[in-house]
């Protein structure tokens, strides 16, 4: 990702995956959350996203930084729960680099109107 600090997300994923594999819910918040199932994992992600939005709207920079860290942690937990590795997401970001958001959205709409992609779905690389 360019900055050594950015590798912290890869390390966090490794840690959460280790905790999932250990399954020790007595000492690991990650294991406990994952054991509660996808619905709870997704709920926590949504809660953290809302908290980040609230702090952004309030202009509270310091709190937004903290909520952003919480949001990233819960996003990583969601990835682990879904079997998504960080490099899968990094590859998608690289694929989108240099593509206008407007053009990308129009391409999805064209695929949808042609019946290739249903409404609400995203395009996937083969």
N, C-alpha and C positions, 0 to 999 in steps of 0.2 A: 504494500500500500504506500510505500515511499518513506513514511516516517516510522522509526523503530517503535514509537509509542503505539502506533496503529496495530502492531502485532498483538497487543493486549487482547484484542477481540478473538484472535485465533487461540490464544492461551486460555481465555475464558471459556471458549467452546470446549477445549480439551478437558478443562476442569469439570465443567458441567456434565460432559459425557462420562468422565470417570466416576462422578457421583451417581449418575444414572445406573451405570454398570454395577457399582457397589451396592446400590439399593438400600443403604443404611439410612433410614429415615429418622433415626434417633439423633444423629449428629449433623446431618446435611439438609439444609433448607432446600437445595436443588433437588435432592432425591425425594424429599417429602412432597414438594410441589409436583414433580413428575409422576409420583405414585398416585396423585389425586386425579390424573387423567387430563386429556386434551382440553376438555371444556374449562377446567380450572386454570390450566396453563394459559389458555387464550384469554380468559377473563382477567387474569393478572396483567397480561400484556396490555389489554384495553384500559384497565385502570391506570397503569403507569403512563400510557399515552395521553389520557385525559389530564392527569396531573401535570404533565409537561406542557400541555396546551394552556392550562390555567396559569402556570408561571410565566409562560411566554406572553400571554395576554396582559398579565399584571406588570410586565416589564421587569420582573425580578430575576436578574441575570444569575445571581449566585444560586438561587433555588432551582432555576432552569437547568443549570449545570448538574446539580444533584439528581434532579428528576430525569435528565437525559441519561445519566449513568444507570439509573434504575431501569429506564426504558430499554437501553441496550442490553442489560443483563437479562431482562425478561424476554427480549427478542431472541437472544441466544438460547434461552431455555426452550422457547417455542421451536426454534430450528432443531434442537436436539430431539425434542418430542416428535417432530415431523420427519426426522431422518435427513435433514438438510445440513450439509457441511458448509462452512464459511466460503470455501473456494467456489461452491456452486453460485453463491450470491455475488462474489467478486467477479466471476466470469460473466454473469448477467450485466453487472455494472459496466464492465469493459465493453461488452457487446453494444451497450447503449451509448457509450461515449461518442460524442460528436454527432449524435442523432438528435435533431430538434424534437422536443417533447410534443410539439404540435404535429409534426410529421409522423412521429411514432403513433400518436393517438389516431390520426387519420388512417394510417395503415391498418390498425386494429379494427376501426370502423368499416373499412373496405372489406376486410376478411369476414367480419360479422355479417355484413349485408350480402356477401356472396355465399353465406352459409358455411364458411370454413370454420369460423369461431362463433360460438354462441355468446349472447350478451352476458357480461359478467365474467367470462373466461379471459385468461391472458394468453398471449401467444407463447409458445414454447419452442426452444431450439430442438432439433432432432438429436 
